[in-house]
Amino acid sequence: MPFFSQTEGFAECNRLGSLGKPFLFVISYDKSSIFVSSLDELDSDIYYKLGTYRNFSPKPLTKSYNFTKHIVDFAKYKKSFDSIIWQIEAGNSYLANLTFKTRIDTDLSLYEIFGAARAKYKLYFKGQFICFSPEKFIEIQNDTISTYPMKGTIDANTTNAKDTILNNPKELAEHIMITDLMRNDIGMVANQIRVEDFRYIESIKAGEQELLQVSSKISGKLSSNWRNGIGDLLCKITPAGSVTGTPKKSTVDILSKIEDYERGFYTGVFGIVDNDTLVSSVMIRFIERDNDDLYYKSGGGITLDSDCESEYAEMARKIYLPF
């Protein structure tokens, strides 16, 4: 099944939503490529896990494997980092999510990584890319839409890790900005917006290490016929604020000039609409095939208070296999 354009893809979401047919959607970061398929017609080489929705059985690894990452050199990272800081100092952005692609070497196939990966949200797409994301994007239940921006990461083995991440001024400022951005985004499609849970901690297995990540929950009320316009809703609130920055439009423009590669489906969103329910995820923790090479895409939020060496280490720390 070919990809839809932005206009065609969101129109197809509206059509399937109006018919009440359960469907899967996969939206690229810039919304130029959209995959939409009813679940009963889904191609046999697409696998997903979104909460209780899944169409595959986990396949634990029973063999040893190699995994090597060729991280961008620090000088190149710093050049991009400094460009972001200049834009922030000029008032063109307050927070920008700077990302890079890292070539990796492994003797595992994408399907083997996908099958064994421990993550709340997973997608295997036709041997082209996989993601094993810890981050929910939006969910809809009982005509209530909720989003869960995730900002702030720390090694769980750090002394007093929870207090350290929650009391870090840079991390607090970053999280406040993203929470405010997502509150405004949800306000474009819903009413009665409220922050239900601000800065709660989740534990994530990151290969041999454990990470703590900070999230918040923001909710609003939708009209009862939201399924009829679900494509329009998704168009308005994508790309996800947690992987762009704020203000969203100007920051996306800045990132397009500073990042030296195309994100593609990395930091896009995927999800399932099933009658009165929608569950979706931001496509982070992402590996993509490019001819015979594999690339792992990762990054982090940059603010005026960011330390270049710390941000570089966080970008590298997010390159892992979650077994």
Backbone hydrogen bonds in HBPLUS format (Angstrom, degrees):
<---DONOR---> <-ACCEPTOR-->    atom                        ^
c    i                          cat <-CA-CA->   ^        H-A-AA   ^      H-
h    n   atom  resd res      DA  || num        DHA   H-A  angle D-A-AA Bond
n    s   type  num  typ     dist DA aas  dist angle  dist       angle   num
A0004-PHE N   A0034-ILE O   2.68 MM  30  5.01 173.4  1.69 158.3 156.1     1
A0034-ILE N   A0004-PHE O   3.01 MM  30  5.01 153.5  2.08 143.0 146.6     2
A0009-GLY N   A0005-SER O   2.74 MM   4  5.69 160.2  1.78 152.5 158.8     3
A0010-PHE N   A0006-GLN O   3.17 MM   4  6.27 174.6  2.18 154.1 154.8     4
A0011-ALA N   A0007-THR O   3.14 MM   4  6.19 148.9  2.24 140.7 149.8     5
A0012-GLU N   A0008-GLU O   2.91 MM   4  6.12 148.5  2.01 145.9 154.1     6
A0013-CYS N   A0009-GLY O   3.07 MM   4  6.41 149.2  2.17 144.0 152.3     7
A0014-ASN N   A0010-PHE O   3.03 MM   4  6.32 156.5  2.09 142.8 148.5     8
A0015-ARG N   A0011-ALA O   2.92 MM   4  6.22 154.4  1.98 145.5 152.8     9
A0016-LEU N   A0012-GLU O   2.96 MM   4  6.16 172.9  1.96 156.1 156.6    10
A0017-GLY N   A0013-CYS O   2.87 MM   4  5.92 155.3  1.93 147.4 155.4    11
A0018-SER N   A0014-ASN O   2.88 MM   4  6.02 155.9  1.94 147.4 153.5    12
A0019-LEU N   A0015-ARG O   3.07 MM   4  6.34 145.0  2.20 143.6 153.0    13
A0021-LYS N   A0016-LEU O   3.13 MM   5  5.46 154.5  2.20 158.3 157.7    14
A0020-GLY N   A0017-GLY O   3.12 MM   3  5.10 147.2  2.23  97.7 107.7    15
A0039-LEU N   A0022-PRO O   2.95 MM  17  5.87 162.3  1.98 134.0 136.8    16
A0023-PHE N   A0273-VAL O   2.95 MM 250  5.50 149.4  2.05 146.8 156.7    17
A0273-VAL N   A0023-PHE O   2.98 MM 250  5.50 157.6  2.03 154.7 161.9    18
A0024-LEU N   A0037-SER O   2.83 MM  13  5.48 161.2  1.86 162.5 160.3    19
A0037-SER N   A0024-LEU O   3.05 MM  13  5.48 156.1  2.11 153.0 159.6    20
A0025-PHE N   A0271-GLY O   2.93 MM 246  5.49 161.4  1.96 154.5 158.6    21
A0271-GLY N   A0025-PHE O   2.95 MM 246  5.49 151.4  2.03 150.1 155.3    22
A0026-VAL N   A0035-PHE O   2.81 MM   9  4.98 148.2  1.91 148.7 153.1    23
A0035-PHE N   A0026-VAL O   2.85 MM   9  4.98 166.5  1.86 149.2 153.5    24
A0027-ILE N   A0269-VAL O   2.77 MM 242  5.32 178.4  1.77 172.8 173.4    25
A0269-VAL N   A0027-ILE O   3.05 MM 242  5.32 140.4  2.22 137.8 149.2    26
A0028-SER N   A0033-SER O   3.03 MM   5  5.52 161.1  2.07 169.6 174.5    27
A0031-LYS N   A0028-SER O   3.01 MM   3  4.89 153.5  2.08 103.0 111.4    28
A0029-TYR N   A0264-GLY O   2.94 MM 235  6.02 159.8  1.99 155.2 158.1    29
A0041-GLU N   A0038-SER O   3.06 MM   3  5.45 158.4  2.11 111.1 118.0    30
A0042-LEU N   A0039-LEU O   3.43 MM   3  5.06 171.9  2.43 101.9 102.3    31
A0126-LYS N   A0045-ASP O   2.84 MM  81  4.96 146.6  1.96 157.1 163.3    32
A0047-TYR N   A0124-TYR O   2.99 MM  77  5.02 157.8  2.04 138.8 146.0    33
A0124-TYR N   A0047-TYR O   2.84 MM  77  5.02 162.5  1.87 148.2 149.4    34
A0055-ASN N   A0048-TYR O   3.33 MM   7  6.08 144.2  2.47 154.9 156.6    35
A0049-LYS N   A0122-LYS O   2.89 MM  73  4.97 142.6  2.03 146.7 141.1    36
A0122-LYS N   A0049-LYS O   2.91 MM  73  4.97 156.3  1.97 136.3 143.8    37
A0050-LEU N   A0053-TYR O   2.74 MM   3  5.05 161.7  1.78 152.0 157.9    38
A0053-TYR N   A0050-LEU O   2.96 MM   3  5.05 159.7  2.00 130.2 127.5    39
A0059-LYS N   A0115-GLY O   3.06 MM  56  4.84 168.9  2.07 113.8 116.9    40
A0068-THR N   A0105-ASP O   2.85 MM  37  5.04 157.9  1.90 149.3 155.6    41
A0105-ASP N   A0068-THR O   2.80 MM  37  5.04 156.6  1.85 146.1 153.4    42
A0070-HIS N   A0103-ARG O   2.91 MM  33  5.45 167.2  1.93 175.5 178.5    43
A0077-TYR N   A0073-ASP O   3.15 MM   4  6.49 162.2  2.18 152.3 157.8    44
A0078-LYS N   A0074-PHE O   2.78 MM   4  5.98 163.9  1.81 156.8 161.1    45
A0079-LYS N   A0075-ALA O   3.10 MM   4  6.29 149.2  2.20 141.2 148.5    46
A0080-SER N   A0076-LYS O   3.36 MM   4  6.70 160.2  2.40 149.6 152.7    47
A0081-PHE N   A0077-TYR O   2.84 MM   4  6.09 163.1  1.86 155.4 161.3    48
A0082-ASP N   A0078-LYS O   2.76 MM   4  5.87 165.1  1.78 152.3 155.4    49
A0083-SER N   A0079-LYS O   3.15 MM   4  6.36 145.8  2.28 136.3 145.3    50
A0084-ILE N   A0080-SER O   3.02 MM   4  6.37 151.4  2.11 149.6 156.9    51
A0085-ILE N   A0081-PHE O   2.99 MM   4  6.35 161.7  2.02 154.0 158.8    52
A0086-TRP N   A0082-ASP O   2.93 MM   4  6.15 155.9  1.99 145.6 151.9    53
A0087-GLN N   A0083-SER O   3.10 MM   4  6.37 155.4  2.17 143.5 149.3    54
A0088-ILE N   A0084-ILE O   2.94 MM   4  6.29 151.1  2.03 150.9 159.7    55
A0089-GLU N   A0085-ILE O   2.84 MM   4  6.09 163.6  1.87 155.9 160.1    56
A0090-ALA N   A0086-TRP O   2.94 MM   4  6.13 137.7  2.13 140.3 152.1    57
A0092-ASN N   A0087-GLN O   2.97 MM   5  5.40 151.1  2.06 170.2 162.3    58
A0091-GLY N   A0088-ILE O   2.96 MM   3  5.11 156.1  2.02 105.2 112.9    59
A0094-TYR N   A0246-THR O   2.84 MM 152  5.82 166.5  1.86 161.1 158.7    60
A0095-LEU N   A0246-THR O   3.35 MM 151  5.39 149.6  2.45 149.7 150.9    61
A0246-THR N   A0095-LEU O   2.93 MM 151  5.39 141.5  2.08 134.8 145.1    62
A0096-ALA N   A0302-ILE O   3.06 MM 206  5.23 157.8  2.11 141.2 147.9    63
A0302-ILE N   A0096-ALA O   2.71 MM 206  5.23 155.2  1.77 140.1 148.3    64
A0097-ASN N   A0244-THR O   2.78 MM 147  5.20 157.9  1.83 157.4 151.7    65
A0098-LEU N   A0300-GLY O   2.98 MM 202  5.68 126.2  2.28 161.7 150.1    66
A0300-GLY N   A0098-LEU O   3.05 MM 202  5.68 150.9  2.14 146.1 151.0    67
A0100-PHE N   A0298-SER O   2.86 MM 198  5.77 159.7  1.90 169.9 171.0    68
A0298-SER N   A0100-PHE O   3.03 MM 198  5.77 158.4  2.08 163.2 169.5    69
A0102-THR N   A0296-TYR O   2.77 MM 194  5.09 160.6  1.81 142.1 148.9    70
A0296-TYR N   A0102-THR O   2.75 MM 194  5.09 167.1  1.77 150.6 150.6    71
A0104-ILE N   A0294-LEU O   3.00 MM 190  5.70 165.0  2.03 143.7 146.5    72
A0113-ILE N   A0109-SER O   3.02 MM   4  6.34 162.0  2.05 154.9 159.3    73
A0114-PHE N   A0110-LEU O   2.89 MM   4  6.06 166.6  1.91 151.2 155.3    74
A0115-GLY N   A0111-TYR O   2.86 MM   4  5.97 169.3  1.87 151.4 154.4    75
A0116-ALA N   A0112-GLU O   3.21 MM   4  6.26 151.8  2.30 143.6 149.5    76
A0117-ALA N   A0113-ILE O   2.93 MM   4  5.82 134.7  2.14 148.0 159.6    77
A0118-ARG N   A0322-PRO O   2.89 MM 204  5.54 161.2  1.92 148.6 154.3    78
A0121-TYR N   A0133-SER O   3.24 MM  12  5.15 146.8  2.36 159.4 160.9    79
A0133-SER N   A0121-TYR O   2.69 MM  12  5.15 124.0  2.00 155.9 165.8    80
A0123-LEU N   A0131-CYS O   3.01 MM   8  5.37 152.0  2.09 148.4 150.7    81
A0131-CYS N   A0123-LEU O   3.00 MM   8  5.37 144.6  2.13 143.2 151.1    82
A0125-PHE N   A0129-PHE O   2.96 MM   4  5.53 168.9  1.97 178.2 175.8    83
A0128-GLN N   A0125-PHE O   2.77 MM   3  5.76 162.4  1.80 138.7 142.5    84
A0289-ARG N   A0128-GLN O   2.86 MM 161  5.41 172.3  1.87 160.8 160.1    85
A0130-ILE N   A0287-ILE O   2.92 MM 157  5.47 155.6  1.98 156.0 163.6    86
A0287-ILE N   A0130-ILE O   3.00 MM 157  5.47 163.1  2.03 151.7 157.1    87
A0132-PHE N   A0285-ARG O   3.01 MM 153  5.59 154.0  2.08 152.5 160.2    88
A0282-VAL N   A0135-GLU O   3.07 MM 147  5.77 157.0  2.12 147.1 154.1    89
A0137-PHE N   A0280-SER O   2.94 MM 143  5.36 169.9  1.95 114.4 117.5    90
A0280-SER N   A0138-ILE O   3.09 MM 142  5.58 124.0  2.42 155.8 171.3    91
A0139-GLU N   A0146-SER O   2.91 MM   7  5.41 146.3  2.02 147.9 156.8    92
A0146-SER N   A0139-GLU O   2.88 MM   7  5.41 156.8  1.94 158.8 165.6    93
A0140-ILE N   A0278-LEU O   2.81 MM 138  4.83 151.9  1.89 134.2 138.8    94
A0278-LEU N   A0140-ILE O   3.08 MM 138  4.83 148.8  2.18 131.3 134.9    95
A0141-GLN N   A0144-THR O   3.01 MM   3  5.33 155.0  2.08 146.8 151.2    96
A0144-THR N   A0141-GLN O   2.83 MM   3  5.33 151.7  1.91 116.0 125.2    97
A0222-LEU N   A0143-ASP O   2.79 MM  79  5.16 175.4  1.79 160.1 158.8    98
A0145-ILE N   A0220-GLY O   2.89 MM  75  5.38 153.1  1.96 151.3 158.8    99
A0220-GLY N   A0145-ILE O   2.86 MM  75  5.38 140.3  2.02 151.3 162.2   100
A0147-THR N   A0218-ILE O   2.83 MM  71  5.35 152.1  1.91 151.9 161.4   101
A0218-ILE N   A0147-THR O   2.96 MM  71  5.35 160.8  2.00 156.0 161.1   102
A0216-SER N   A0149-PRO O   3.15 MM  67  5.79 138.9  2.33 147.3 159.4   103
A0151-LYS N   A0214-VAL O   2.85 MM  63  5.56 143.7  1.98 160.1 170.9   104
A0214-VAL N   A0152-GLY O   3.00 MM  62  5.15 148.0  2.10 141.6 148.0   105
A0154-ILE N   A0212-LEU O   3.00 MM  58  5.36 145.2  2.12 148.7 157.6   106
A0212-LEU N   A0154-ILE O   2.83 MM  58  5.36 165.7  1.85 162.3 167.2   107
A0158-THR N   A0155-ASP O   3.04 MM   3  5.58 166.4  2.06 118.2 122.1   108
A0156-ALA N   A0210-GLU O   2.80 MM  54  5.42 169.9  1.81 146.6 146.7   109
A0161-ALA N   A0158-THR O   3.06 MM   3  4.88 119.1  2.44 146.6 131.2   110
A0164-THR N   A0160-ASN O   2.83 MM   4  5.93 156.9  1.88 159.1 167.0   111
A0165-ILE N   A0161-ALA O   2.98 MM   4  6.19 165.5  2.01 158.2 159.5   112
A0166-LEU N   A0162-LYS O   3.07 MM   4  6.20 163.5  2.10 150.3 155.4   113
A0167-ASN N   A0163-ASP O   2.93 MM   4  5.84 140.6  2.09 142.8 151.5   114
A0172-LEU N   A0168-ASN O   2.93 MM   4  6.14 157.0  1.99 157.4 164.8   115
A0173-ALA N   A0169-PRO O   2.93 MM   4  6.10 166.3  1.95 150.6 154.0   116
A0174-GLU N   A0170-LYS O   3.00 MM   4  6.18 160.7  2.04 149.1 154.6   117
A0175-HIS N   A0171-GLU O   2.97 MM   4  6.09 159.5  2.02 145.2 150.7   118
A0176-ILE N   A0172-LEU O   2.91 MM   4  6.12 159.9  1.95 154.5 159.9   119
A0177-MET N   A0173-ALA O   3.09 MM   4  6.28 162.0  2.12 148.4 152.8   120
A0178-ILE N   A0174-GLU O   3.11 MM   4  6.38 160.3  2.15 149.7 154.5   121
A0179-THR N   A0175-HIS O   2.89 MM   4  6.01 161.5  1.92 151.2 156.8   122
A0180-ASP N   A0176-ILE O   2.93 MM   4  6.09 159.4  1.97 149.5 155.0   123
A0181-LEU N   A0177-MET O   2.94 MM   4  6.15 153.6  2.01 142.5 150.2   124
A0182-MET N   A0178-ILE O   2.89 MM   4  6.10 167.8  1.91 154.8 157.1   125
A0183-ARG N   A0179-THR O   2.91 MM   4  6.04 146.6  2.02 142.9 152.5   126
A0184-ASN N   A0180-ASP O   3.04 MM   4  6.29 152.6  2.12 143.6 150.2   127
A0185-ASP N   A0181-LEU O   2.90 MM   4  6.24 152.3  1.98 146.8 155.5   128
A0186-ILE N   A0182-MET O   2.94 MM   4  6.07 168.6  1.95 149.5 151.7   129
A0187-GLY N   A0183-ARG O   3.01 MM   4  6.10 140.9  2.17 133.8 145.2   130
A0188-MET N   A0185-ASP O   3.05 MM   3  5.39 153.9  2.12 106.3 114.4   131
A0189-VAL N   A0186-ILE O   3.08 MM   3  5.59 154.9  2.14 112.6 119.7   132
A0190-ALA N   A0186-ILE O   2.96 MM   4  5.95 129.1  2.22 151.1 166.3   133
A0191-ASN N   A0221-LYS O   2.90 MM  30  5.13 162.0  1.93 142.9 147.3   134
A0221-LYS N   A0191-ASN O   2.70 MM  30  5.13 163.0  1.73 147.7 152.1   135
A0194-ARG N   A0219-SER O   2.92 MM  25  5.56 151.9  1.99 154.6 161.2   136
A0219-SER N   A0194-ARG O   2.92 MM  25  5.56 165.6  1.94 162.4 164.6   137
A0196-GLU N   A0217-LYS O   2.82 MM  21  5.49 129.0  2.08 137.8 152.7   138
A0197-ASP N   A0217-LYS O   3.36 MM  20  5.00 164.6  2.39 131.2 132.8   139
A0217-LYS N   A0197-ASP O   2.76 MM  20  5.00 153.7  1.82 143.8 151.6   140
A0200-TYR N   A0215-SER O   2.73 MM  15  5.42 153.0  1.80 158.9 163.8   141
A0215-SER N   A0200-TYR O   2.91 MM  15  5.42 165.0  1.93 157.4 162.2   142
A0202-GLU N   A0213-GLN O   2.89 MM  11  5.35 155.9  1.95 155.7 163.4   143
A0213-GLN N   A0202-GLU O   2.86 MM  11  5.35 163.0  1.89 155.9 161.8   144
A0204-ILE N   A0211-LEU O   2.78 MM   7  5.10 164.5  1.80 155.7 158.7   145
A0211-LEU N   A0204-ILE O   2.79 MM   7  5.10 172.8  1.79 159.6 161.0   146
A0206-ALA N   A0209-GLN O   2.74 MM   3  5.17 161.5  1.78 156.5 158.3   147
A0209-GLN N   A0206-ALA O   3.13 MM   3  5.17 157.3  2.18 125.8 122.3   148
A0228-ASN N   A0225-ASN O   3.08 MM   3  5.90 146.5  2.19 123.6 130.2   149
A0229-GLY N   A0226-TRP O   3.12 MM   3  5.60 146.4  2.23 111.1 119.9   150
A0230-ILE N   A0227-ARG O   3.35 MM   3  4.96 165.3  2.37 107.6 104.2   151
A0233-LEU N   A0229-GLY O   3.01 MM   4  6.33 156.4  2.07 153.9 161.2   152
A0234-LEU N   A0230-ILE O   2.95 MM   4  6.20 164.7  1.98 150.2 153.3   153
A0235-CYS N   A0231-GLY O   2.97 MM   4  6.16 154.3  2.04 147.3 154.6   154
A0236-LYS N   A0232-ASP O   3.14 MM   4  6.35 151.9  2.22 145.7 151.8   155
A0237-ILE N   A0233-LEU O   3.34 MM   4  6.66 147.9  2.45 149.8 157.4   156
A0243-VAL N   A0240-ALA O   3.17 MM   3  5.80 159.1  2.22 116.1 121.9   157
A0244-THR N   A0241-GLY O   3.24 MM   3  5.13 167.1  2.26 103.8 107.6   158
A0251-THR N   A0247-PRO O   3.02 MM   4  5.92 153.2  2.10 150.1 158.5   159
A0252-VAL N   A0248-LYS O   2.86 MM   4  6.00 158.4  1.91 156.9 162.1   160
A0253-ASP N   A0249-LYS O   3.13 MM   4  6.41 157.5  2.19 147.3 153.3   161
A0254-ILE N   A0250-SER O   2.97 MM   4  6.24 152.3  2.05 143.2 150.8   162
A0255-LEU N   A0251-THR O   2.90 MM   4  6.13 165.7  1.92 155.0 157.9   163
A0256-SER N   A0252-VAL O   3.03 MM   4  6.19 150.0  2.12 145.1 152.9   164
A0257-LYS N   A0254-ILE O   3.11 MM   3  5.43 140.8  2.27 104.9 115.5   165
A0258-ILE N   A0254-ILE O   3.12 MM   4  6.39 144.5  2.25 146.8 157.3   166
A0259-GLU N   A0255-LEU O   2.87 MM   4  5.61 166.1  1.89 148.5 153.2   167
A0266-TYR N   A0263-ARG O   3.09 MM   3  5.25 143.4  2.23 138.1 131.5   168
A0268-GLY N   A0265-PHE O   2.91 MM   3  5.08 153.9  1.97 130.0 128.0   169
A0267-THR N   A0283-MET O   2.84 MM  16  4.71 170.7  1.85 140.6 138.6   170
A0283-MET N   A0268-GLY O   2.80 MM  15  5.39 177.0  1.80 150.8 151.0   171
A0270-PHE N   A0281-SER O   3.09 MM  11  5.63 153.5  2.17 151.3 159.7   172
A0281-SER N   A0270-PHE O   2.84 MM  11  5.63 154.6  1.90 162.7 171.2   173
A0272-ILE N   A0279-VAL O   2.93 MM   7  5.64 154.2  1.99 161.7 168.3   174
A0279-VAL N   A0272-ILE O   3.09 MM   7  5.64 155.5  2.16 153.2 160.8   175
A0274-ASP N   A0277-THR O   2.81 MM   3  5.20 169.1  1.82 156.3 160.1   176
A0277-THR N   A0274-ASP O   3.03 MM   3  5.20 153.2  2.10 118.3 126.6   177
A0284-ILE N   A0282-VAL O   2.90 MM   2  5.88 128.2  2.17 112.1  96.4   178
A0297-LYS N   A0286-PHE O   3.06 MM  11  5.71 157.8  2.11 154.9 162.0   179
A0288-GLU N   A0295-TYR O   2.82 MM   7  5.28 159.8  1.86 150.7 157.1   180
A0295-TYR N   A0288-GLU O   2.87 MM   7  5.28 158.7  1.92 152.4 159.7   181
A0290-ASP N   A0293-ASP O   2.79 MM   3  5.25 170.0  1.80 157.5 159.7   182
A0293-ASP N   A0290-ASP O   3.02 MM   3  5.25 163.6  2.05 130.5 129.2   183
A0306-SER N   A0303-THR O   3.03 MM   3  5.25 166.8  2.05 114.0 117.1   184
A0311-GLU N   A0307-ASP O   2.96 MM   4  6.18 160.9  2.00 160.3 166.1   185
A0312-TYR N   A0308-CYS O   2.90 MM   4  6.07 157.3  1.95 152.5 159.0   186
A0313-ALA N   A0309-GLU O   3.02 MM   4  6.21 154.9  2.08 142.5 149.0   187
A0314-GLU N   A0310-SER O   2.96 MM   4  6.24 148.8  2.06 143.1 151.9   188
A0315-MET N   A0311-GLU O   2.94 MM   4  6.20 161.4  1.98 151.0 155.2   189
A0316-ALA N   A0312-TYR O   3.11 MM   4  6.38 156.9  2.16 146.2 152.0   190
A0317-ARG N   A0313-ALA O   2.85 MM   4  5.98 149.9  1.94 143.9 153.1   191
A0318-LYS N   A0314-GLU O   3.15 MM   4  6.33 137.1  2.35 146.8 155.3   192
A0319-ILE N   A0316-ALA O   3.10 MM   3  5.56 161.8  2.14 116.1 118.7   193
A0323-PHE N   A0321-LEU O   2.95 MM   2  5.87 137.1  2.13 106.2  94.0   194
